[in-house]
């Protein structure tokens, strides 16, 4: 088993300049800084329109020290495929190609290109930072916006539909590596990206990314909010390697530990102020049922 990364052995090299245009408390800025450390300098990025294009800055300003291809909303995975073709033509099989898109450019507008690339078996890493709405264009609901969350396109009673389970959709393509991560647990994210680099074929990592302006909380609580999502079991961290799912990091410890109430997570965000007590209890029951499944899977097989 590979050594877990700690603050003491984390790579010191910085691939993001100190100045960028992220909002105060932006979860993406945490994930991006750590993620680029894991990807390393020999990496080409592909980024669609998103908060990340704002963070990186407009020409001639760039917060990122890596080469980056900015593409259209729907073509992130297609752009990454094209770069892979160019690298093959140059007999370069060492450079990492990493697509880094938001939830809108992954779960909605970019899903067809991502699905096609996974089906073809393209050797790239696709990273989705999920801040659960189209934050860059005005906080409109996306496929991964949670049920009940208020957005500018669901301003009265919140989104009626449930959150799209994108990692499960991508895992259904039978690719070699799918993982979930959180900006609030950056070292877990670092290790998962490092592992993805060692695997051939399509790799997908989904990052839960707190957004103060879109979710409605004080920017200083970004890490607290992200950790609460995991500690209450609403968002679980796992790896799916070859079809075998295994909980990782703090989520694995919840199998033998009491989870915090979902209400603690919801009440700290103004986007959930429209939820009734009945609906909150329904959400709690959904989380409980999900974790009952995990606990059954973790039980040892009975002796014959």
RODO-2510 file (C-alpha; in nm, 4 decimals, decimal comma):
residues 304
     n   res          X          Y          Z
     1     x     0,0000     0,0000     0,0000
     2     x     0,1323     0,3426    -0,0970
     3     x     0,2271     0,5811     0,1818
     4     x    -0,0479     0,8287     0,2651
     5     x     0,0369     1,1914     0,2006
     6     x     0,0628     1,4183     0,5044
     7     x     0,1375     1,7868     0,5406
     8     x     0,4978     1,6851     0,6134
     9     x     0,5611     1,4971     0,2877
    10     x     0,3349     1,6983     0,0541
    11     x     0,5218     1,8288    -0,2491
    12     x     0,6395     2,1861    -0,1856
    13     x     0,6441     2,2960    -0,5508
    14     x     0,3583     2,5396    -0,6241
    15     x     0,1947     2,5332    -0,9684
    16     x    -0,0579     2,8088    -0,9001
    17     x     0,0595     3,1668    -0,8537
    18     x    -0,0355     3,3383    -0,5246
    19     x    -0,2753     3,5777    -0,6961
    20     x    -0,5949     3,4585    -0,8653
    21     x    -0,9524     3,5726    -0,9193
    22     x    -1,1332     3,3146    -0,7074
    23     x    -1,3973     3,4328    -0,4609
    24     x    -1,3066     3,4453    -0,0926
    25     x    -1,3345     3,0988     0,0589
    26     x    -1,3593     2,9267    -0,2812
    27     x    -1,3379     2,5491    -0,2399
    28     x    -1,2090     2,5174    -0,5955
    29     x    -0,8985     2,7212    -0,5115
    30     x    -0,8083     2,4632    -0,2445
    31     x    -0,8715     2,1627    -0,4689
    32     x    -0,6959     2,3184    -0,7687
    33     x    -0,3801     2,4104    -0,5804
    34     x    -0,3454     2,0614    -0,4330
    35     x    -0,4610     1,8887    -0,7504
    36     x    -0,1943     2,0508    -0,9651
    37     x     0,0704     1,9433    -0,7163
    38     x    -0,0437     1,5845    -0,7686
    39     x    -0,0610     1,6175    -1,1477
    40     x     0,2891     1,7645    -1,1718
    41     x     0,4530     1,9963    -1,4240
    42     x     0,4428     1,7491    -1,7138
    43     x     0,0685     1,8010    -1,7550
    44     x    -0,1565     1,9652    -2,0138
    45     x    -0,4897     2,0942    -1,8841
    46     x    -0,8197     2,1196    -2,0695
    47     x    -1,0747     2,3590    -1,9176
    48     x    -1,4236     2,4617    -2,0404
    49     x    -1,6080     2,7833    -1,9437
    50     x    -1,6413     2,7697    -1,5661
    51     x    -1,5319     2,9288    -1,2400
    52     x    -1,1905     2,7842    -1,3147
    53     x    -1,1485     3,0048    -1,6211
    54     x    -1,2136     3,3006    -1,3904
    55     x    -0,9705     3,1714    -1,1276
    56     x    -0,6985     3,1264    -1,3889
    57     x    -0,7515     3,4754    -1,5304
    58     x    -0,8005     3,6161    -1,8778
    59     x    -0,5138     3,6645    -2,1239
    60     x    -0,2472     3,7899    -2,0709
    61     x    -0,2881     3,7023    -1,7007
    62     x    -0,2571     3,3402    -1,5863
    63     x    -0,2683     3,2031    -1,2332
    64     x    -0,1734     2,8543    -1,3530
    65     x     0,1834     2,7649    -1,4433
    66     x     0,0809     2,4704    -1,6657
    67     x    -0,0178     2,4784    -2,0347
    68     x    -0,3953     2,4946    -2,0625
    69     x    -0,6363     2,4594    -2,3551
    70     x    -0,9610     2,6492    -2,3036
    71     x    -1,2438     2,4824    -2,4948
    72     x    -1,6189     2,5183    -2,5424
    73     x    -1,8602     2,4002    -2,2751
    74     x    -1,9525     2,0728    -2,4477
    75     x    -1,6100     1,9680    -2,5725
    76     x    -1,3838     1,9188    -2,2704
    77     x    -1,3337     1,5445    -2,3137
    78     x    -1,3156     1,5845    -2,6919
    79     x    -1,0421     1,8460    -2,6519
    80     x    -0,8508     1,6141    -2,4206
    81     x    -0,8861     1,3363    -2,6799
    82     x    -0,7369     1,5639    -2,9456
    83     x    -0,4384     1,6475    -2,7269
    84     x    -0,3804     1,2773    -2,6635
    85     x    -0,3791     1,2199    -3,0397
    86     x    -0,1222     1,4953    -3,0880
    87     x     0,0983     1,3496    -2,8133
    88     x     0,0799     1,0040    -2,9729
    89     x     0,1841     1,1528    -3,3044
    90     x     0,4899     1,2945    -3,1297
    91     x     0,5520     0,9583    -2,9580
    92     x     0,4974     1,1186    -2,6185
    93     x     0,3426     0,8757    -2,3730
    94     x     0,4630     1,0459    -2,0543
    95     x     0,2732     1,3763    -2,0452
    96     x    -0,0467     1,3675    -1,8384
    97     x    -0,3622     1,5073    -1,9969
    98     x    -0,6111     1,6292    -1,7372
    99     x    -0,9540     1,7729    -1,8087
   100     x    -1,0818     1,9898    -1,5236
   101     x    -1,4461     2,0982    -1,5499
   102     x    -1,7313     2,2159    -1,3300
   103     x    -2,0510     2,0231    -1,2689
   104     x    -2,2322     2,2001    -1,5521
   105     x    -1,9558     2,1163    -1,7987
   106     x    -1,9515     1,7580    -1,6720
   107     x    -2,2953     1,6396    -1,5636
   108     x    -2,4954     1,8352    -1,8210
   109     x    -2,3412     2,0084    -2,1206
   110     x    -2,0221     1,8020    -2,1371
   111     x    -2,1618     1,4579    -2,0541
   112     x    -2,1898     1,3315    -2,4120
   113     x    -1,8225     1,4024    -2,4903
   114     x    -1,7130     1,2487    -2,1592
   115     x    -1,9236     0,9390    -2,2197
   116     x    -1,7759     0,8972    -2,5671
   117     x    -1,4194     0,9334    -2,4411
   118     x    -1,4816     0,6756    -2,1674
   119     x    -1,6326     0,4325    -2,4176
   120     x    -1,3275     0,4714    -2,6437
   121     x    -1,0894     0,4165    -2,3529
   122     x    -0,8993     0,7461    -2,3817
   123     x    -0,6006     0,7652    -2,1451
   124     x    -0,6765     1,0870    -1,9583
   125     x    -0,7916     1,2072    -1,6159
   126     x    -1,1244     1,3886    -1,6014
   127     x    -1,1728     1,5905    -1,2826
   128     x    -1,5102     1,7430    -1,1998
   129     x    -1,5240     2,0078    -0,9295
   130     x    -1,8849     2,0001    -0,8169
   131     x    -2,0079     2,3235    -0,6594
   132     x    -2,3620     2,2068    -0,7351
   133     x    -2,4809     2,4846    -0,9675
   134     x    -2,3725     2,7054    -1,2591
   135     x    -2,1938     2,9459    -1,0272
   136     x    -1,9946     3,1345    -1,2899
   137     x    -2,3057     3,2524    -1,4752
   138     x    -2,5362     3,3398    -1,1880
   139     x    -2,6071     3,0366    -0,9660
   140     x    -2,8477     2,8518    -1,1973
   141     x    -2,9436     2,4940    -1,1072
   142     x    -2,7460     2,2094    -1,2633
   143     x    -2,7908     1,8335    -1,2759
   144     x    -2,5908     1,8002    -0,9552
   145     x    -2,7775     2,0674    -0,7590
   146     x    -2,9223     1,8922    -0,4508
   147     x    -3,2957     1,8504    -0,4118
   148     x    -3,4477     2,1458    -0,2282
   149     x    -3,1610     2,3873    -0,2942
   150     x    -3,2544     2,7427    -0,3900
   151     x    -3,0913     2,8811    -0,7044
   152     x    -3,1707     3,1723    -0,9345
   153     x    -3,3689     2,9349    -1,1586
   154     x    -3,5354     2,7554    -0,8637
   155     x    -3,5914     3,0586    -0,6376
   156     x    -3,9226     2,9748    -0,4717
   157     x    -3,9303     2,6170    -0,3471
   158     x    -3,5887     2,4956    -0,4570
   159     x    -3,4917     2,2260    -0,7046
   160     x    -3,7533     1,9500    -0,7166
   161     x    -3,5328     1,6792    -0,8680
   162     x    -3,2640     1,4771    -0,6915
   163     x    -2,8928     1,5295    -0,7485
   164     x    -2,7536     1,3403    -1,0466
   165     x    -2,5072     1,0708    -0,9397
   166     x    -2,2394     1,1419    -1,1998
   167     x    -1,9689     0,9096    -1,0586
   168     x    -2,2169     0,6208    -1,0888
   169     x    -2,2977     0,7225    -1,4471
   170     x    -1,9293     0,7223    -1,5386
   171     x    -1,8625     0,3980    -1,3482
   172     x    -2,1292     0,2341    -1,5655
   173     x    -1,8863     0,2767    -1,8575
   174     x    -1,6644     0,0172    -1,6870
   175     x    -1,3572     0,2406    -1,6780
   176     x    -1,0629     0,1391    -1,4558
   177     x    -1,0809     0,4165    -1,1943
   178     x    -1,3580     0,6326    -1,0506
   179     x    -1,3178     0,8219    -0,7228
   180     x    -1,4923     1,0851    -0,5165
   181     x    -1,3084     1,3490    -0,3163
   182     x    -1,3706     1,6720    -0,1267
   183     x    -1,1983     2,0086    -0,1279
   184     x    -1,2221     1,9882     0,2511
   185     x    -0,9955     1,6809     0,2497
   186     x    -0,7204     1,7936     0,0101
   187     x    -0,4642     1,5255     0,1009
   188     x    -0,7149     1,2508     0,0180
   189     x    -0,7672     1,4233    -0,3182
   190     x    -0,3914     1,4443    -0,3713
   191     x    -0,3448     1,0707    -0,3182
   192     x    -0,6334     0,9839    -0,5511
   193     x    -0,4959     1,1948    -0,8356
   194     x    -0,1513     1,0398    -0,7834
   195     x    -0,3088     0,6945    -0,8038
   196     x    -0,5050     0,7884    -1,1172
   197     x    -0,1783     0,8853    -1,2888
   198     x    -0,0505     0,5284    -1,2508
   199     x    -0,3546     0,3721    -1,4203
   200     x    -0,3950     0,3397    -1,7970
   201     x    -0,7253     0,4377    -1,9562
   202     x    -0,9959     0,6871    -1,8571
   203     x    -0,9947     0,8020    -1,4947
   204     x    -1,2683     1,0094    -1,3326
   205     x    -1,2515     1,2035    -1,0033
   206     x    -1,5524     1,3921    -0,8641
   207     x    -1,4755     1,6649    -0,6077
   208     x    -1,7378     1,8062    -0,3710
   209     x    -1,6531     2,1789    -0,3746
   210     x    -1,8127     2,4223    -0,1258
   211     x    -1,9073     2,7614    -0,2728
   212     x    -1,9747     3,0424    -0,0213
   213     x    -2,1493     3,2772    -0,2641
   214     x    -2,3676     3,0101    -0,4223
   215     x    -2,4488     2,8091    -0,1111
   216     x    -2,4934     3,1029     0,1246
   217     x    -2,2421     3,0765     0,4070
   218     x    -1,9557     3,2792     0,5509
   219     x    -1,6399     3,2226     0,3384
   220     x    -1,4374     3,1237     0,6439
   221     x    -1,6524     2,8106     0,6847
   222     x    -1,5732     2,6439     0,3500
   223     x    -1,3703     2,3609     0,4996
   224     x    -1,6164     2,3179     0,7872
   225     x    -1,9096     2,2891     0,5448
   226     x    -1,7215     2,0433     0,3234
   227     x    -1,6286     1,8244     0,6206
   228     x    -1,9833     1,8294     0,7534
   229     x    -2,1110     1,6928     0,4205
   230     x    -1,8825     1,3931     0,4680
   231     x    -1,9310     1,3543     0,8446
   232     x    -2,3094     1,3398     0,8121
   233     x    -2,2795     1,0823     0,5330
   234     x    -2,4505     1,2968     0,2725
   235     x    -2,1399     1,2868     0,0535
   236     x    -1,9161     0,9816     0,0767
   237     x    -1,5531     0,9462    -0,0268
   238     x    -1,4677     0,6278    -0,2140
   239     x    -1,2668     0,4637    -0,4872
   240     x    -1,4123     0,2377    -0,7543
   241     x    -1,1261     0,0341    -0,8976
   242     x    -1,2247    -0,2184    -1,1611
   243     x    -1,5827    -0,2194    -1,0358
   244     x    -1,4957    -0,2741    -0,6682
   245     x    -1,6114     0,0159    -0,4477
   246     x    -1,4255     0,0879    -0,1245
   247     x    -1,4892     0,3772     0,1119
   248     x    -1,1808     0,5881     0,1749
   249     x    -1,0450     0,8329     0,4286
   250     x    -1,2947     0,9767     0,6794
   251     x    -1,5888     0,7999     0,5117
   252     x    -1,4391     0,4574     0,5856
   253     x    -1,4269     0,5489     0,9546
   254     x    -1,8003     0,6268     0,9579
   255     x    -1,8790     0,2565     0,9272
   256     x    -1,8025     0,2213     1,2978
   257     x    -1,8848     0,5724     1,4108
   258     x    -2,2044     0,7689     1,4655
   259     x    -2,2697     1,0116     1,1808
   260     x    -2,3627     1,3712     1,2459
   261     x    -2,7223     1,4730     1,1635
   262     x    -2,7839     1,5955     0,8089
   263     x    -2,9591     1,8992     0,9575
   264     x    -2,6247     2,0320     1,0871
   265     x    -2,5016     2,0573     0,7288
   266     x    -2,8224     2,2006     0,5850
   267     x    -2,8856     2,4702     0,8461
   268     x    -2,5525     2,6449     0,7803
   269     x    -2,6466     2,7283     0,4196
   270     x    -2,9110     2,9762     0,3088
   271     x    -2,9788     2,7771    -0,0086
   272     x    -3,1624     2,5196     0,2055
   273     x    -3,3735     2,7689     0,4033
   274     x    -3,6878     2,6561     0,2188
   275     x    -3,6660     2,2965     0,3426
   276     x    -3,9362     2,1881     0,5855
   277     x    -3,8648     1,9698     0,8880
   278     x    -4,0481     1,6882     0,7117
   279     x    -3,8240     1,7159     0,4061
   280     x    -3,5101     1,7284     0,6210
   281     x    -3,6214     1,4097     0,7945
   282     x    -3,6790     1,2462     0,4538
   283     x    -3,3261     1,3404     0,3503
   284     x    -3,1926     1,1952     0,6760
   285     x    -3,3751     0,8693     0,6096
   286     x    -3,2307     0,8509     0,2577
   287     x    -2,8777     0,8911     0,3976
   288     x    -2,9453     0,6285     0,6645
   289     x    -3,0651     0,3771     0,4041
   290     x    -2,7570     0,4409     0,1912
   291     x    -2,5247     0,3769     0,4827
   292     x    -2,7100     0,0628     0,5836
   293     x    -2,6097    -0,0708     0,2431
   294     x    -2,2445     0,0213     0,3004
   295     x    -2,2473    -0,1419     0,6425
   296     x    -2,3966    -0,4654     0,5061
   297     x    -2,1282    -0,4760     0,2384
   298     x    -1,8603    -0,4267     0,5037
   299     x    -1,9785    -0,7214     0,7140
   300     x    -1,7526    -1,0290     0,6907
   301     x    -1,8788    -1,3325     0,5027
   302     x    -2,0180    -1,6000     0,7407
   303     x    -1,8031    -1,9103     0,7877
   304     x    -1,9291    -2,2143     0,5963
***
